[in-house]
């Protein structure tokens, strides 16, 4: 998501990935502070296509003044394959856009 789709769809709310192994078992990101509030998460921009359908409070943190998604990976191969196809279709059919709330 970070290396492939973030640049295409211009997602600005993903926590940066500094290093990740090919399987995604080890991921190194900057330390984000928590907690953040539900109101802060709800104020984050909506993206098309969506980054993730989850908006759990514990999956978000703060880097400086920016609220970022920390846990935006997918746990199962079938989910990864499905999501890749979803993003391929969206990348080919329309430019990415941020939808204001």
N, C-alpha and C positions, 0 to 999 in steps of 0.2 A: 504494500500500500504506500509506504513512504517513498521508496525509490521509483516505482513505476507509475502509480496513478496520481499521487499528490501533485507532481509537476503538470500533468495533463489537465487535471480538474482544478488546479490552483487552490487546493485545500490549505488554509492557513492555520487551522486549529488542531493539527496533529502534533503531538510532542515529537521533536526530532529524534531520529534513530542515528546514533553515532556508529554503532557496529552491531551486526547480527550474523549469526551463523546461517548457513543455507537452509536449515530446517526450521529456523525461528525459535529454537529452544533457548538460546542465549541472545538476549537483546539488551544493548546498553543505550540508555537514554539519559539526558540530564535529569537531575533530581528536581522534582516538582514538589511544591508545598501543598498540603491539604489541611483541612478540608476546604472545599468550595461549597457554595450554597446552591440549592435548586434554582434560585432566581438567576444566579450567574450562568449556570448551564443553559437555562431556558433563553437567556439573552444572546447566546452564541449564534452565529449565522447558520441558516439552513443552507445546505449545499445540494445542488443537483449535479450528478447523481448523489444520493446520500452516502455518507462515509460508513455509517453503521446505524443499525436500528436501535442500538442500546444507548441509553442516556443515564446510566447509573451514576450516582454522585461519586462513588468510590473509584470510578474509571476516569476521573478528571482531576486536574491539579492546576497549579498556578506556576508559570515561569515568568518571573518578574511581575508585570501587571496583566499578562495574558492568560486566559483560561484555555487549557489544551486538553485534548483527549489523550489519555495514557494507554488505555487498553483497546486498541482498534484492530487487533489481529483476529484471525479466525482459527478455531481450535481443530477443525476436522478437514481432511482432504476434500471431501465432497462439497463442503461449504466454500472452500477456496476455489475449486473449479467452477462452481456456480457463480460466485461473486466475480471471478475473472471474466466470465462470459457476459455478465451483466455490465461490467465496466467497458468491455470491448464494444458492445452494442451502443452504449451511450457515447463513447469517444468517437465512434464512426458516424453517428447520426446527428449530433448537435454539439455546439460548443458548450463548455461548462459555464454555469452561471451561479452566482450567489443569489439566493432568494431572500430578500429582507423579511424579517418577522413583522 
